[in-house]
């Protein structure tokens, strides 16, 4: 059974913890008072990625506060994938996710299918799955619009598709490693 370490990163107050709790079935409600994550929270659960058998998931809910930047290299170690979460209703988030991409994805050499952008719409925001003005390197990544009040299962299905891509990339990497040992 594969064990996937997925980092949830992005600007402060973008909805990372709410999504982490939802995806791991940790919390019943999606609202509540905002409490910033200090450093990182690790949630472990099993999931059925699309097209694959069950896998163990470590969801690392990372703080969006740059005061924890010195810890980021340790968080990145052995990560299988990265999900960048942002609030599309906050204009500064569109620029800030470029920084998150360069620090967590470009430096790791992850494939596009090991990354996912989540435009997380907060309750009552008047969700629109509109085309977002993303930088060209970000527009190549798969994107999911998240609205946990109206379409929670769409978010779960998008995550399962993404997790399937991550597990496939892990499997291919393992096969390449095994072949290099044999030859």
C-alpha positions as CSV (number, residue, x, y, z in Angstrom):
1,X,0.0,0.0,0.0
2,X,1.3,3.4,-0.9
3,X,1.7,6.2,1.7
4,X,1.3,9.7,0.1
5,X,2.6,12.7,2.0
6,X,0.6,15.7,0.7
7,X,1.4,19.3,1.7
8,X,-1.5,21.8,1.9
9,X,0.1,25.2,1.5
10,X,-0.9,28.7,0.6
11,X,-1.6,32.2,2.0
12,X,-2.9,32.7,5.5
13,X,-6.7,32.5,5.9
14,X,-7.2,30.7,2.6
15,X,-9.0,27.7,4.0
16,X,-6.3,25.1,4.3
17,X,-7.4,23.8,7.7
18,X,-11.1,23.7,6.7
19,X,-10.2,21.6,3.6
20,X,-7.8,19.4,5.6
21,X,-10.5,18.7,8.1
22,X,-13.1,18.0,5.4
23,X,-10.9,15.7,3.3
24,X,-9.8,13.7,6.3
25,X,-13.4,13.6,7.8
26,X,-12.0,15.2,10.9
27,X,-14.7,17.9,11.4
28,X,-18.4,17.9,10.7
29,X,-19.0,21.6,10.2
30,X,-17.1,23.8,7.7
31,X,-17.5,27.1,9.5
32,X,-16.3,28.4,12.7
33,X,-13.9,31.0,14.1
34,X,-10.5,31.4,12.4
35,X,-7.6,30.1,14.3
36,X,-4.2,30.2,12.5
37,X,-2.2,27.0,12.2
38,X,1.0,27.2,14.2
39,X,3.7,25.4,12.1
40,X,2.0,22.3,10.8
41,X,-0.8,19.8,11.6
42,X,-0.5,16.3,10.3
43,X,-3.8,14.4,9.6
44,X,-3.6,10.7,8.7
45,X,-6.3,8.7,6.9
46,X,-7.0,6.2,4.2
47,X,-8.4,7.1,0.8
48,X,-9.4,5.5,-2.4
49,X,-7.7,7.4,-5.2
50,X,-9.2,7.3,-8.6
51,X,-8.0,4.3,-10.5
52,X,-6.0,2.9,-7.6
53,X,-6.4,0.7,-4.5
54,X,-6.6,2.2,-1.1
55,X,-3.6,4.3,0.1
56,X,-2.6,5.9,3.3
57,X,-2.5,9.7,3.2
58,X,-0.6,12.1,5.4
59,X,-2.1,15.5,4.9
60,X,0.3,18.2,6.1
61,X,-1.8,21.3,6.9
62,X,1.0,23.9,6.8
63,X,0.8,27.4,8.2
64,X,0.6,30.3,5.7
65,X,2.7,32.5,8.0
66,X,6.1,33.3,6.7
67,X,7.6,33.2,10.2
68,X,7.7,29.4,9.8
69,X,9.7,29.6,6.5
70,X,12.8,28.2,8.2
71,X,10.8,24.9,8.8
72,X,9.7,24.5,5.1
73,X,12.7,22.4,4.0
74,X,11.9,19.9,6.7
75,X,8.2,19.8,5.6
76,X,9.2,19.3,2.0
77,X,11.3,16.2,2.7
78,X,9.8,13.1,1.1
79,X,6.6,14.9,0.0
80,X,4.6,13.2,-2.7
81,X,2.5,16.1,-3.8
82,X,1.6,19.7,-3.1
83,X,-1.8,21.4,-3.0
84,X,-1.8,25.2,-3.1
85,X,-5.0,26.6,-1.6
86,X,-6.0,30.3,-2.0
87,X,-9.0,32.5,-1.8
88,X,-9.8,33.9,-5.3
89,X,-11.8,36.7,-3.7
90,X,-8.6,38.1,-2.2
91,X,-6.6,39.8,-5.0
92,X,-3.2,39.5,-3.1
93,X,-3.6,35.7,-3.0
94,X,-3.3,35.4,-6.8
95,X,0.2,37.0,-6.6
96,X,1.2,35.2,-3.4
97,X,0.5,31.7,-4.8
98,X,3.4,32.4,-7.3
99,X,5.7,32.6,-4.3
100,X,4.3,29.4,-2.8
101,X,4.8,27.7,-6.2
102,X,8.4,28.7,-6.5
103,X,9.3,27.7,-2.9
104,X,7.5,24.4,-2.8
105,X,7.0,23.1,-6.3
106,X,9.8,24.5,-8.6
107,X,12.5,23.6,-6.0
108,X,11.2,20.0,-5.6
109,X,10.9,19.2,-9.3
110,X,7.4,17.9,-8.9
111,X,5.5,17.0,-12.0
112,X,2.4,19.1,-12.8
113,X,0.1,16.2,-12.0
114,X,1.6,16.0,-8.5
115,X,0.3,19.5,-7.8
116,X,-3.2,20.9,-7.5
117,X,-4.5,24.5,-7.2
118,X,-7.6,24.9,-5.1
119,X,-9.6,28.1,-5.4
120,X,-11.3,27.9,-2.0
121,X,-14.5,30.0,-1.9
122,X,-15.5,30.9,1.7
123,X,-19.2,30.6,2.7
124,X,-21.4,33.3,1.2
125,X,-18.8,34.5,-1.2
126,X,-20.9,34.1,-4.3
127,X,-18.9,31.4,-6.0
128,X,-18.0,31.7,-9.6
129,X,-15.9,29.1,-11.4
130,X,-14.6,32.0,-13.5
131,X,-11.3,31.9,-15.3
132,X,-8.6,33.3,-12.9
133,X,-5.8,35.5,-14.1
134,X,-3.0,33.1,-13.2
135,X,0.7,33.3,-14.2
136,X,1.5,31.0,-17.2
137,X,3.3,28.4,-15.1
138,X,0.4,28.2,-12.7
139,X,-2.2,27.9,-15.4
140,X,-0.7,24.6,-16.5
141,X,-1.6,23.1,-13.1
142,X,-4.9,21.4,-12.5
143,X,-7.4,23.6,-10.6
144,X,-10.4,22.9,-8.5
145,X,-13.0,25.4,-7.3
146,X,-13.9,24.5,-3.7
147,X,-17.3,25.3,-2.3
148,X,-17.9,23.1,0.7
149,X,-21.4,24.5,1.4
150,X,-22.9,23.8,-2.0
151,X,-20.7,21.1,-3.7
152,X,-18.6,19.2,-1.1
153,X,-18.5,16.0,-3.0
154,X,-17.1,17.7,-6.1
155,X,-14.1,18.8,-3.9
156,X,-13.7,15.2,-2.6
157,X,-13.8,13.8,-6.1
158,X,-11.3,16.3,-7.4
159,X,-9.0,15.4,-4.5
160,X,-9.4,11.7,-5.3
161,X,-8.5,12.3,-8.9
162,X,-5.5,14.3,-7.9
163,X,-4.4,11.6,-5.3
164,X,-4.7,9.0,-8.1
165,X,-2.2,11.1,-10.2
166,X,0.1,11.3,-7.2
167,X,0.0,7.5,-6.5
168,X,0.7,6.9,-10.3
169,X,3.7,9.2,-10.2
170,X,5.0,7.4,-7.0
171,X,4.5,4.0,-8.7
172,X,6.4,5.1,-11.8
173,X,9.2,6.5,-9.7
174,X,9.4,3.3,-7.8
175,X,9.5,1.3,-11.0
176,X,12.3,3.5,-12.4
177,X,14.3,3.1,-9.2
178,X,13.9,-0.7,-9.3
179,X,14.9,-0.8,-12.9
180,X,18.1,1.2,-12.2
181,X,19.0,-1.3,-9.5
182,X,18.5,-4.2,-11.9
183,X,20.5,-2.7,-14.8
